[in-house]
């Protein structure tokens, strides 16, 4: 059962939450009983329904506990189905949450939203600045997931969250795919879902690495340079993908770069295959730069086990820059990507609170 705290007023309650390590360091909305009850009602499920446990503290994630985090993060009730799907994704054993929370690496859960929930549970931004400030749904959904990891999973910096430095995505890391403007099939369709399904995909990710490329309309082969640059960003030797190998990673193509690759006749699957083939580190580089990981006979290292480990989506504004997010690559399942269908059909809209 959730512990009930009391305070003289909301100002004191906020200070108590900070002092007790219940926040991410930023001010939160006070999770009063009334606010939490409304968020639970918005889920359409019983407050004591158990979703699973969250490491490393192995706290029990109930609908009510997740609703508390959603309130604190500033979510609207509309967002609750997406928050719940994200929580279900990270508590899937394949995600390696306990190991991820305890690692010294900077990895953070990147939340990618596909399907109608981008609009019905948002709007969740997918265009210019989608990973930046100014988008309430993106900011609060990603933050709600982090607050569950803090308060249910009991990850505290320096004791159970051992990231040496972290990165800003550990506050919030959420965007939608720009399906309407993408020339490719949506990410969730490539992962086996129907186009009309709403799906949340979560995977561990470093902060975005910028990839600059300017296409040459007079050179039909220039797309190959874009592929090479994206591969260099994904499998750069200092990253875990280049050194330890075997984990998932993310490519976020801007509309211009998507158009260049589409015009070259490539599908999403073709791009993943082409990147997979280009994502390697030569044996002599392994031996010279990180001999402690080289082994007795260093050979060329492929960054990924298969093209399926490279997740590709379109988002952001059009121009020179796409982004890649290398990953952690460790844990029993290499901190794999997990996709969960959003159960929006049981969502209960609350009059006066929906966006």
N, C-alpha and C positions, 0 to 999 in steps of 0.2 A: 504494500500500500504506500502511496506517495506521502512523504512527510510534509505536514503543513507548518509553515513558518509564519510568524507574525511580526509586525513592525508598527511603529506609531503612524507612519505615513509612507507614501511611495518613495520619497527622497531617502528615508532611512532604510527602506526595503532594498533600494538599489545599492546602497553602501554595504548592506549586509551580504547581498549576493556577490559583490566584488570581493569582500573580505573572505567569504567562504569558498572562493575559487570557482564559482558557478557561472562566470561569464567568460567571454573571449577577450576581455580587457576593454571592450567598448560598452557604452551604456546599453541597457536592454529594456524592453517593455516588461513591466512587473507582471508576472503570471498570477494574477488574482484568480480566485476560484471561479468567478463569473466568466472571465476571459477564457480560461482553460475549458470550462464547460461548453462554451460556444464553439471552440475549436474542435473539441471531441465530437460534438453534434455534427459539425461540418464533415467529419470523417465518415459518418454514417455507420459507425461500428461502436461496440461496447467499449467503455473506457478501460476495462481490465483485460481486454483481449491482448494476448501475448504474441509479439512478433518474433521474438528470439532474444538472444543475449548479445551484448556488445563488449568486446575486449578493449583493453587488457583487464579491466575490473570485473568483467562478466556480469554487469548489471542487466536487469531484465527490461527490455524495451516493450512497454505496453503502449496502447493508443494514447492513454493519458500522459505518460512520460514524454512521448513524442510531441503531443499537443502543447505541453509546457514549453518545450524547446522552440516550437513554431511561434508561440506567443512571444517569447523572449526575443526571438529574432526579428519580429516585426511583420510576420506573415499575415496576409489576409486569409480568411477561411477558404477562399478559392484555391489557395496553393496547397492545402493539406494533402490531397491525393498524390501530388508530386513528391512532397516531403516523405510521405509514407513509402512510396516506391523506392526512393533513394535510400531510406533506412533499411528496407528489405534487401536491397542490393548489397549494402556493405556488411550485413550480418550473414549473408551467404558465405559458407566456409571457403568457397573458391576465391573470395575477395581477400582473404588473409588479413582481416581487420586487426586482430591482436598484434600480429607481427608488424603491420604497417604503423600502428599507433606507437609501438615501442622502438622503431628503428631510428638510427641516427641520421638517416637520409631525410631529404626535405619533402618527400612525397606527400601529396594531399589529394583527397578525392575530387575528381573532376566530374561534374554532373552534366550530362548531355540529354536534352529532352527532345523527343520526336513525336509526331502525330498531332491530333486535335488538341491535346492538353496544352500545347504551346499557346493556344488562344483561350481555351475554356478554363484553364487553371492559371491564367496569367493576366496580361500577356507576358510571355517570357521572351526576352529580346534575342534576336539572332543576327541583327544587322550591325551597323556601325557602332563600335564601342561596346559590343555585347558583353565582354568580360570586364568592362570598366564601370565607373560610377554612373548613377542616374537611372538605373533600371531596378525598380523595387522588387519585382518578383525574382529576378536573378540573384540579387543581393541577399534577400531574406531566405530564399529556399536553400541556397548553399550555406548560409549562416546557420539555419536551423539544423542542418545535418551536422555541422561542426559542434553545435551546442549539445546535440545528443551524444556525440563522441566524447565530449568533456564530462557531461553530467550523468550519462548512463554508462558509457564506456570507461569513465574515470581516468581519462588521459590528461595529465597535468604536466606542464613543461618542466623538464629537469628531473622528474621522478618516474613518470610512466609514459610521457611523451618525450622521447629522447632525441628529437631532431636537433642537430647541432646548431642550425640557424633557422630552418624553416623557410617559408616564402609566403607572400601575401595571400595565395590561394588557400592557406590554412584558415583564413577568416571566412572566405566564401569563394566558390569556384563553380559557376553554373552558367550555362547558356543553352539556347535552342539551336537546332539546325535550320538554316534558311531553305526549307524545302521548296517553297514556291518559286524561288529564283535559281535553284540548282539544276544543272542539266543532268545530274546523276540520280539514280534511285536513292531514297533516303537511307540513312545509316541503319535504322531499325529493320528495314526490309532486307537489307543485306545480312542481318543477323537472325533472319527467320520469322519475322513478324509480318502481319498483314499491313498494307499501307494505311488503313483506317485505325489501326491500333495506336494507342498512346503508350509510349515506352520511355522509361528512364534508363540510361546506361551510365554506370559509374565505374571509373578506373583510376588507379593511382597515377599521378602526373606531377612532373616538375612544373615550374613556372613556364609560361610560353617563351619559346625561343623564336625571335623574328627571322624570317627568311625573305630576303629582298630579291626580286626578279622583275626585269622589264622585258616584255616579249618583243620579238622582232617579226612584224607581219610579213617581211620579205623573205624570211627564212623558215620554211616549213618544218625544219628540224630543231628549231630553237626550244621546243617543249622539252627536249632531252636535257637541256641545261637546267630547266626548272626541276625536273625529276632528280637530277644529280645534286642540286642544292638542297632540296628537301631531304634527300637521303643523308647528306653530310650533317644536316641539323639533327636528324634522328639518331645517327650512329656516330656522333663525334666521339673520339677516344676518351675524353675525360668523363663522359656520361656513363651511367651504369649500363645502358643499352650497348655501348661500345665496349665496355670493359667486362661486365659480368654476363651480358647477353640473356636472351630468352624471355624477356618481359613484353608486355603490350606497350603501345605508344600511340599518340594521337597526331593527326595532321588536320589542321583547320585551313582549308583553302578559301581565299577571298574570291569573289565572283569573277574577277579578271583572270586569275590563275585557273579557276575551274573552266572557264571558257577556252583558254589556251589548250588545256589537256583534252577537253571534249572535242575541240576542232581537230585535234590530231587523231580522233577516232577512238580514244580510250574510254573505257567504262571505269566505274569505281574499282571493280575487280582487277582490271588491267593495270590501273595505277598502283594498287597494293602489290601486285606481282612485280611490277617494274621497280618499285621502291625496295621491296624485299631483296631483289637481286643486287641492288646497289648499296645496301646497308651492311657493310662489312668493314673490318679493320685488319690490315695485313699483319702477318705474323711478326715481321721485323719491327713494326710499330709497337705491337704488344710487348715484345721482348725489350725494346728500348725504353718505352715510357712507363710501363707498369709490370716490371719483371716479377713482382710478388704474386701476380695473378697469371703469369705466363705458363707455368708448368715446364717440364723438361724439354718439350719439343713444340714451341709455339707455332701454330698454324694460323692461316686466315680465319678470322672469327666472324661468323654471320651474327648480326645483331638480333635476329628473330628466328624462331623455329619454323614459322610459316607466314605467308602473307596475311592470314586471318588475324594475326596479332597487331596489325597496323590498322587502326580505326581512322577512317577518312570521312570528313563532313565539310559542308560549306557553311561559312558564317562570316560576319564582318562586312566592312565596307569595301568597295572595289578600289584597287590601286596596286601599289608595288609590293605590299607586305602580306604574306601568309604566316602562319604560326605552326610550329611543331612542339610537342610536349613529350620529351623522353620520360622514362619511368624508372621504377625502383628495381624491378626484375628479381626480387628475392621473396622468400616465403614459400610454403609448400606448393603453392599454385602460381608463384611469380606475380602475386598481387594482380590477378587477372581481371579483365573487364567483366562486369555482370550486368545483364539487361533484365529489367522487370517491367511487366505490363502495369500501367496505371489503372487502378480500379475506380475510374471516375463515375461509373454508373451507380455506385452506392453513395456518392457524395451528396450531402444534404445542404442545399443553399439556405443561408440564414438571412431573412429579410433585413435590409439595411446595412449588412456587413459585406456583401459580395461587391466585387469591383465593378 
